Amino acid sequence: MKRLMQKYNNEDFWHKVDFGKPLNSFAQFYGLPFNKMLETKYYEFHLKIETPPDVELGSKSGDDFQKPTTKTLKDFLNG
């Protein structure tokens, strides 16, 4: 348990983490698949998602873009 607490030292993490099923021993975290699951849960616990700033739209400037019509093959051949 000491090695796990040194590596994952957030006590709040240990109180809130849920692995979905009861564990027999903390020694399970040293072997696959539990060590990867523990790393993933610790990363997700500390992940902070930043919200993007709100974009305020101003008044419109400039003219609308007019897409030029493309000639068909028939128009090209007829000149």
MDTraj code that builds the backbone (N, CA, C; nanometers):
import mdtraj as md
import numpy as np

residues = "MET LYS ARG LEU MET GLN LYS TYR ASN ASN GLU ASP PHE TRP HIS LYS VAL ASP PHE GLY LYS PRO LEU ASN SER PHE ALA GLN PHE TYR GLY LEU PRO PHE ASN LYS MET LEU GLU THR LYS TYR TYR GLU PHE HIS LEU LYS ILE GLU THR PRO PRO ASP VAL GLU LEU GLY SER LYS SER GLY ASP ASP PHE GLN LYS PRO THR THR LYS THR LEU LYS ASP PHE LEU ASN GLY".split()
xyz = np.array([
    [0.0823, -0.1189, 0.0000],
    [0.0000, 0.0000, 0.0000],
    [0.0872, 0.1260, 0.0000],
    [0.2050, 0.1188, 0.0628],
    [0.2921, 0.2361, 0.0676],
    [0.3389, 0.2766, -0.0710],
    [0.3739, 0.1774, -0.1534],
    [0.4201, 0.2093, -0.2889],
    [0.3081, 0.2712, -0.3713],
    [0.1858, 0.2223, -0.3538],
    [0.0735, 0.2798, -0.4258],
    [0.0457, 0.4224, -0.3797],
    [0.0569, 0.4465, -0.2503],
    [0.0335, 0.5812, -0.1980],
    [0.1436, 0.6776, -0.2401],
    [0.2657, 0.6286, -0.2604],
    [0.3728, 0.7155, -0.3087],
    [0.3505, 0.7523, -0.4551],
    [0.3039, 0.6577, -0.5337],
    [0.2828, 0.6831, -0.6754],
    [0.1538, 0.7609, -0.6992],
    [0.0465, 0.7234, -0.6303],
    [-0.0834, 0.7897, -0.6428],
    [-0.1175, 0.8492, -0.5059],
    [-0.0606, 0.9646, -0.4763],
    [-0.0632, 1.0178, -0.3404],
    [-0.1835, 1.1038, -0.3072],
    [-0.2827, 1.1121, -0.3926],
    [-0.4017, 1.1911, -0.3637],
    [-0.4998, 1.1064, -0.2825],
    [-0.5178, 1.1424, -0.1563],
    [-0.6046, 1.0641, -0.0685],
    [-0.7505, 1.0751, -0.1111],
    [-0.7879, 1.1894, -0.1661],
    [-0.9241, 1.2093, -0.2142],
    [-0.9556, 1.1113, -0.3281],
    [-0.8560, 1.0818, -0.4113],
    [-0.8722, 0.9845, -0.5196],
    [-0.9082, 0.8469, -0.4636],
    [-0.8389, 0.8049, -0.3603],
    [-0.8622, 0.6721, -0.3038],
    [-0.9999, 0.6609, -0.2402],
    [-1.0535, 0.7719, -0.1905],
    [-1.1877, 0.7682, -0.1306],
    [-1.2973, 0.7653, -0.2360],
    [-1.2723, 0.8233, -0.3518],
    [-1.3767, 0.8366, -0.4527],
    [-1.3691, 0.7352, -0.5659],
    [-1.2583, 0.6672, -0.5832],
    [-1.2434, 0.5768, -0.6966],
    [-1.3309, 0.4527, -0.6779],
    [-1.3892, 0.4083, -0.7908],
    [-1.4723, 0.2888, -0.7898],
    [-1.4272, 0.2000, -0.9058],
    [-1.3940, 0.0758, -0.8753],
    [-1.3449, -0.0159, -0.9776],
    [-1.4530, -0.1091, -1.0290],
    [-1.5745, -0.0920, -0.9807],
    [-1.6861, -0.1701, -1.0321],
    [-1.7067, -0.3043, -0.9661],
    [-1.6036, -0.3588, -0.9074],
    [-1.6183, -0.4870, -0.8390],
    [-1.5268, -0.4872, -0.7168],
    [-1.5623, -0.5633, -0.6152],
    [-1.4774, -0.5648, -0.4949],
    [-1.3417, -0.6296, -0.5225],
    [-1.2400, -0.5757, -0.4608],
    [-1.1043, -0.6277, -0.4790],
    [-1.0646, -0.7125, -0.3592],
    [-0.9879, -0.8164, -0.3851],
    [-0.9421, -0.9032, -0.2772],
    [-0.8252, -0.8424, -0.2021],
    [-0.7382, -0.7725, -0.2743],
    [-0.6171, -0.7190, -0.2145],
    [-0.5666, -0.6026, -0.2987],
    [-0.4909, -0.5133, -0.2339],
    [-0.4284, -0.4050, -0.3089],
    [-0.3133, -0.4574, -0.3947],
    [-0.2692, -0.5772, -0.3713],
    [-0.1626, -0.6364, -0.4517],
    [-0.2081, -0.6579, -0.5960],
    [-0.3385, -0.6606, -0.6187],
    [-0.3892, -0.6770, -0.7545],
    [-0.3505, -0.5594, -0.8440],
    [-0.3239, -0.4440, -0.7848],
    [-0.2898, -0.3263, -0.8638],
    [-0.1496, -0.3334, -0.9227],
    [-0.0712, -0.4297, -0.8857],
    [0.0634, -0.4442, -0.9413],
    [0.0661, -0.5307, -1.0667],
    [-0.0447, -0.5987, -1.0962],
    [-0.0496, -0.6853, -1.2137],
    [-0.1540, -0.6371, -1.3127],
    [-0.1430, -0.6892, -1.4350],
    [-0.2417, -0.6554, -1.5372],
    [-0.3739, -0.7197, -1.5036],
    [-0.4838, -0.6701, -1.5339],
    [-0.5173, -0.5438, -1.5979],
    [-0.5384, -0.4305, -1.4968],
    [-0.5236, -0.4614, -1.3682],
    [-0.5574, -0.3621, -1.2666],
    [-0.4592, -0.2449, -1.2613],
    [-0.3310, -0.2651, -1.2955],
    [-0.2377, -0.1528, -1.2917],
    [-0.2707, -0.0511, -1.4002],
    [-0.3098, -0.0964, -1.5185],
    [-0.3509, -0.0051, -1.6255],
    [-0.4826, 0.0643, -1.5894],
    [-0.5734, -0.0110, -1.5268],
    [-0.7002, 0.0467, -1.4857],
    [-0.6786, 0.1551, -1.3798],
    [-0.5858, 0.1318, -1.2887],
    [-0.5555, 0.2292, -1.1849],
    [-0.4936, 0.3548, -1.2449],
    [-0.4017, 0.3400, -1.3385],
    [-0.3411, 0.4556, -1.4050],
    [-0.4470, 0.5362, -1.4795],
    [-0.5373, 0.4677, -1.5484],
    [-0.6424, 0.5353, -1.6235],
    [-0.7360, 0.6106, -1.5300],
    [-0.7771, 0.5467, -1.4216],
    [-0.8671, 0.6118, -1.3258],
    [-0.8001, 0.7331, -1.2614],
    [-0.6708, 0.7235, -1.2319],
    [-0.5987, 0.8355, -1.1706],
    [-0.5870, 0.9513, -1.2684],
    [-0.5608, 0.9207, -1.3953],
    [-0.5530, 1.0244, -1.4984],
    [-0.6897, 1.0921, -1.5161],
    [-0.7961, 1.0125, -1.5225],
    [-0.9309, 1.0675, -1.5395],
    [-0.9714, 1.1520, -1.4194],
    [-0.9288, 1.1131, -1.3001],
    [-0.9627, 1.1874, -1.1786],
    [-0.8995, 1.3257, -1.1815],
    [-0.7790, 1.3375, -1.2363],
    [-0.7068, 1.4644, -1.2363],
    [-0.7251, 1.5437, -1.3659],
    [-0.8030, 1.4914, -1.4596],
    [-0.8232, 1.5574, -1.5871],
    [-0.9112, 1.6804, -1.5682],
    [-0.8651, 1.7926, -1.6165],
    [-0.9414, 1.9174, -1.6097],
    [-0.9729, 1.9598, -1.7523],
    [-1.1008, 1.9655, -1.7844],
    [-1.1438, 2.0040, -1.9172],
    [-1.1769, 2.1527, -1.9140],
    [-1.1074, 2.2282, -1.9971],
    [-1.1293, 2.3712, -2.0031],
    [-1.2436, 2.4003, -2.0991],
    [-1.3318, 2.4884, -2.0584],
    [-1.4402, 2.5268, -2.1464],
    [-1.3909, 2.6382, -2.2375],
    [-1.4219, 2.6292, -2.3650],
    [-1.3751, 2.7334, -2.4576],
    [-1.4487, 2.8645, -2.4301],
    [-1.3840, 2.9776, -2.4566],
    [-1.4505, 3.1059, -2.4325],
    [-1.5656, 3.1251, -2.5308],
    [-1.6671, 3.1967, -2.4843],
    [-1.7817, 3.2250, -2.5702],
    [-1.7412, 3.3237, -2.6794],
    [-1.7884, 3.2981, -2.7986],
    [-1.7589, 3.3846, -2.9121],
    [-1.8796, 3.4743, -2.9345],
    [-1.8555, 3.6038, -2.9312],
    [-1.9636, 3.6975, -2.9564],
    [-1.9537, 3.7442, -3.1012],
    [-2.0632, 3.7283, -3.1733],
    [-2.0654, 3.7670, -3.3132],
    [-2.1001, 3.9147, -3.3235],
    [-2.0276, 3.9851, -3.4077],
    [-2.0527, 4.1267, -3.4290],
    [-2.1380, 4.1476, -3.5523],
    [-2.1393, 4.2674, -3.6000],
    [-2.2170, 4.2971, -3.7200],
    [-2.1443, 4.2422, -3.8422],
    [-2.2208, 4.2178, -3.9440],
    [-2.1675, 4.1590, -4.0659],
    [-2.0859, 4.2637, -4.1416],
    [-1.9768, 4.2214, -4.1995],
    [-1.8950, 4.3126, -4.2791],
    [-1.8671, 4.2484, -4.4142],
    [-1.8725, 4.3294, -4.5199],
    [-1.8434, 4.2772, -4.6525],
    [-1.9645, 4.2172, -4.7195],
    [-1.9480, 4.1858, -4.8456],
    [-2.0559, 4.1278, -4.9253],
    [-2.0537, 3.9772, -4.9128],
    [-2.1671, 3.9160, -4.9480],
    [-2.1758, 3.7705, -4.9496],
    [-2.0906, 3.7168, -5.0637],
    [-2.0363, 3.5987, -5.0442],
    [-1.9554, 3.5340, -5.1462],
    [-2.0478, 3.4730, -5.2504],
    [-2.0254, 3.5075, -5.3740],
    [-2.1039, 3.4516, -5.4836],
    [-2.0166, 3.3489, -5.5549],
    [-2.0544, 3.2241, -5.5424],
    [-1.9782, 3.1176, -5.6059],
    [-2.0048, 3.1205, -5.7558],
    [-1.8988, 3.1308, -5.8362],
    [-1.9201, 3.1353, -5.9816],
    [-1.9712, 3.0000, -6.0310],
    [-2.0628, 3.0070, -6.1254],
    [-2.1172, 2.8821, -6.1794],
    [-2.0131, 2.8189, -6.2706],
    [-2.0022, 2.6919, -6.2627],
    [-1.9055, 2.6200, -6.3460],
    [-1.9734, 2.5794, -6.4756],
    [-1.8971, 2.5802, -6.5800],
    [-1.9502, 2.5403, -6.7101],
    [-1.9632, 2.3889, -6.7162],
    [-2.0699, 2.3468, -6.7776],
    [-2.0852, 2.2040, -6.8016],
    [-2.0059, 2.1682, -6.9262],
    [-1.9881, 2.0426, -6.9536],
    [-1.9153, 1.9971, -7.0717],
    [-1.9862, 2.0420, -7.1992],
    [-2.1191, 2.0384, -7.1950],
    [-2.1964, 2.0795, -7.3122],
    [-2.1749, 2.2288, -7.3392],
    [-2.1773, 2.3127, -7.2343],
    [-2.1535, 2.4571, -7.2510],
    [-2.0117, 2.4831, -7.3025],
    [-1.9155, 2.4072, -7.2549],
    [-1.7756, 2.4247, -7.2969],
    [-1.7588, 2.3918, -7.4449],
    [-1.8208, 2.2829, -7.4900],
    [-1.8068, 2.2400, -7.6287],
    [-1.8840, 2.3308, -7.7239],
    [-1.9960, 2.3875, -7.6799],
    [-2.0749, 2.4750, -7.7652],
    [-2.0146, 2.6150, -7.7719],
    [-1.9233, 2.6478, -7.6859],
    [-1.8524, 2.7735, -7.6981],
    [-1.9125, 2.8795, -7.6189],
])
top = md.Topology()
chain = top.add_chain()
for i, resn in enumerate(residues, 1):
    res = top.add_residue(resn, chain, resSeq=i)
    for name in ("N", "CA", "C"):
        top.add_atom(name, md.element.get_by_symbol(name[0]), res)
traj = md.Trajectory(xyz[None], top)
